[in-house]
Amino acid sequence: MIVERHPASAAALSSGGERGRATRNRLMAAAARLCSERRSLDVSVAEIAREAGVFPNQVTYHFGSKDSLLLQAAFLVLLQETRRVERIGRQAPDAGAFRRNISRAVLALPALPLVAKALATGVAKPELAPVVDHHLHLLFRQSERFLRQQIDGRGWSTARPLEAEARTFWSTALGAALLSRAGVDGTADDLDLAGVLSVRDGAELPG
């Protein structure tokens, strides 16, 4: 929680914390909106602050740096976009279609290259490692919960624990985005992301 540096009372402390959270949320929402609209992380502190209706110095006060804010904003956009992927997955008639459809949808997400760029920045700046780790875990946990719902609800199975399933899938997808950003030749059709998933239904299981 972010609080006033010199609160005069408990009431002031509570009020400062609430104002801090509200400002932080406005900045995050503004950065995510600008990055999503432009499909780019090339957004200035002044633009973010103006969009959020706050002073530019609030970015460093609440997030430490512009890079930290943009990294978190990129993940926020990706987490929001994965809701569409989940809807596509729920509509799949069987496990084979599930694997193919969500893989195509993920590789087409506008936020995937945004996160790849943010991750590249995070690698170059060790102070961002905790931020990267936290948001990767959020992504993995969200996907693990979704997989569990599908498997439990449809009677499917996986060849590996669900945590490993989610990590392996997203590591492959983000790795592909990073390679593409680095200029490696190829398209989404060259990557068998669906083959990374071990989700199977009864018709695909032996015997």
HELIX and SHEET records of a PDB file:
HELIX    1   1 ALA A   10  ARG A   38  1                                  29    
HELIX    2   2 VAL A   45  ALA A   52  1                                   8    
HELIX    3   3 ASN A   57  PHE A   63  1                                   7    
HELIX    4   4 LYS A   66  GLN A   91  1                                  26    
HELIX    5   5 ALA A   95  LEU A  107  1                                  13    
HELIX    6   6 ALA A  111  ALA A  124  1                                  14    
HELIX    7   7 PRO A  126  LEU A  128  5                                   3    
HELIX    8   8 ALA A  129  ARG A  154  1                                  26    
HELIX    9   9 LEU A  162  ARG A  181  1                                  20    
HELIX   10  10 ALA A  188  ASP A  190  5                                   3    
HELIX   11  11 LEU A  193  VAL A  196  1                                   4    
HELIX   12  12 GLY A  202  GLU A  204  5                                   3    
END                                                                             
